[in-house]
Amino acid sequence: MKFSEKLKKLRQEKNLTQDDLAEKIFVTRTAISKWETDNGYPSIESLKLLAKLFNTTIDDLISEEDIKIKEDLGLKNSKINHYIALGGLGVSIVCAICLYFIRNAILFGVITALAILGACLYFTFTQLSLTYYKDKKLTKKQLTYNKFREILSAILVFLVLFAVVRNI
């Protein structure tokens, strides 16, 4: 039985509404709803509170299938963050190239802001996409790819700074 089914069954056995359960473990009703519909999983702290409330263990609440689903969800989120990071990188590079040719002060300021925003997106979402792998053993291919990302980051910073300094 999946976690979502177990949670719903235990909650109903105790005659608790989703609101009641949410209040007892200090989360929102929406969180309980997501957990019961397989659209999310509780934190370890919430799992501890649930186990204590239902007088069971965390191991009894979650199954191997739940762990696999959570890992798949983490990988999916990591891939989404990766594509957002690449989008930010693309915006920054295009803006940096444009900055080299622009002489209009207002347009220069707008494109500089876009380049910086793209760089921030890239750096932020690159880190978010890597959090999934931080507890995993990285393969040689993944390590090489991470080094490639670091080199791209350095090039990106250089391009933006070069374009800004050149036009000051």
Secondary structure, DSSP 8 states (H G I E B T S, - for coil): --HHHHHHHHHHHTT--HHHHHHHHT--HHHHHHHHTTS----HHHHHHHHHHTTS-HHHH--HHHHHHHHHHHHHHHHHHHHHHHHHHHHHHHHHHHHHH---HHHHHHHHHHHHHHHHHHHHHHHHHHGGGTTS---HHHHHHHHHHHHHHHHHHHHHHHHHHHT-
